[in-house]
Amino acid sequence: MKKYIIYIGILAIGLLLGWLLFGSSSNESTEHNHMETTETNQIWTCSMHPQIMQPEPGDCPICGMDLIPAESSADGLLADQFKLTENAMALANIQTTVVGKGNIEGNTIKLSGKIAENEEANAVQVSYFSGRIERLNVSFTGEEVKIGQLLATIYSPELYAAQQELITASSLKESQPALYKAVRSKLKLWKLSESQINQVEETGKVKENFPVYATVSGTVTEKLVEQGDYIKQGQPLLKIANLNTVWANFDVYENQIDLFKKGQEVLVTTNAYANKEFKGKVDFIDPILNTKTRTVTLRVVLTNKNDVFKPGMFVSANIERVSSNNDEVLTIPASAVLWTGERSVVYLKTNPDQTIFEMREVVLGNQIGNEYEVLEGLFVGNEIVTNGTFTVDAAAQLQGKKSMMNKEGGKVMTGHEEHLGMDNNASKKESDHTNMNQRLTVSEKFQEQLKVVYNDYINLKDALVQENSKNTSVSATSLFNNLSKVDMKLLSDNNAHIHWMSLVKEIQSSATSISKTSDIKAQRDHFKHLSSHLINAVQLFGVKEKVYVEFCPMADNNNGAYWLSKEEKVLNPYFGKAMLKCGSVKEIIE
């Protein structure tokens, strides 16, 4: 029995030693494998090109610099995220708003459109007999005519012969009353009055020239003949429009169609009469969708007393939306949205406790007052930037993140980087990267030189407002010349140098294109690009004065476009007199 107890003890001791030796080894192996797995999942990036993401360390395929752990280079941020300092937030007065669903019943939708002639009231004045126009009494288009007014005098061989027939038939009316009646009816078909026919019959004299009188009242919109022309029976002479009522035609987007119906009350405004509103009702909604613009035409008939509305005039309409089954919609302030022409973007604050942001593309619906419906891209509870959006966008560009003008992200490289003293010290690069979220520090002398360029831009903008293409070209040339005088050696900071090099090329290109054309439409198209790059330059470097960033949603074929101004008052360079006050202030750069 004692022997068995000894054997059991030896066995227990052996099991204990085996566990101590191999069990801890197994744990170490597990921990080691876990560490290897963790290291395997590590993502490596380049501090100068954050869009580069690789599963293992090495060199950046763009600049050849050492890759660093993504988490350490971005403080644990995702590839598209970036961080702003509290100081930068305060200086730029960046404000955010939490997105929520709101009940929009009773709010109005704003539409843009044009005045057109009321086609139902239009008429074409024709000749009821053939001949030659001896005298045309209408001198020009736009002339007012009244019903019964003499329009033209025509010599007609057919009418001359018909009068001869009347004189002959009148002598035979007792014996051949049917013939007499037929001749008179023939003249009536040619729109001769009873008094004209009786006069020929009573006097027995044939008239060589017969007058043509207006059958409608209105405004001559087109002359179709000239004095001395030969015309045929039924040929149009004049187009006459009755402008006592006009049509206001508005474009309604596909996703807005169900918000309107016939009979809705409309308040129409125009820049020509800034303090007046004109009432009308929806008269017609086109049942056919324009496949190119994805819109339908909504028509409002307006009473046109004193010729207030001119065909071709731009107008805006405020229409109360029709209540739908789902009145709760996601809405955001208009100030939160940046437009690029093709995309609408907002900046999302990803962590409510930290100043971390990322760009988010959104699909917008109707504009309701000062807000937009959001169809895609945001959810209830998201926090977005509503003031200082341009400043946040500039920070995104500086950090190589996705931004308004840079859909894919990554810093714009100029080819001069190898000359800017860049080293492979990861900690230095990381420090530089962190400091990019504030306005770049540059000398006052550089700001003064940039301000000269900015003043040339303002002169160029004012020339477009005045629709003076010659002065626009002159200002563009001056801007180009003064831009070449900006001394980039004043930019001692490498980062500032890089960004100036990328911007100056674009500004030069746009200024050159504007100076080489006298077509104001082409100038305005290049001005759009010039403005976007100069906005960036003023944001990054400053010009030692307050600058207003203004935006018109109807510019660039309703894609929207920005410009800079020295004053808060909106004077639209993209439309000039046609829509001088169209637009709003989107940002103030201090």
JOMO-V996865 format. One record per run of one state. SS is the DSSP state (A for helix, B for strand, O for the rest). FROM is the first residue (numbers start at 0). LEN is the number of residues. Records with the same first field share a line. If there is no record, write none. Layout:
SS->FROM-LEN, FROM-LEN
//
This chain:
O->0-1, 40-3, 45-7, 54-4, 59-6, 66-1, 73-8, 83-2, 91-3, 98-1, 103-4, 117-1, 126-4, 136-7, 145-4, 155-1, 171-5, 189-4, 203-5, 213-4, 223-6, 231-4, 241-3, 259-5, 270-2, 285-4, 290-4, 303-1, 307-6, 320-7, 336-1, 339-4, 349-6, 368-2, 376-6, 387-1, 398-18, 419-6, 437-6, 465-3, 484-3, 490-3, 515-4, 541-5, 552-2, 558-2, 565-10, 579-4, 589-1
A->1-39, 69-4, 85-6, 118-3, 156-15, 176-13, 193-10, 253-6, 304-3, 333-3, 388-10, 416-3, 425-12, 443-22, 468-16, 487-3, 493-22, 519-22, 554-4, 575-4
B->43-2, 52-2, 58-1, 65-1, 67-2, 81-2, 94-4, 99-4, 107-10, 121-5, 130-6, 143-2, 149-6, 208-5, 217-6, 229-2, 235-6, 244-9, 264-6, 272-13, 289-1, 294-9, 313-7, 327-6, 337-2, 343-6, 355-13, 370-6, 382-5, 546-6, 560-5, 583-6
//
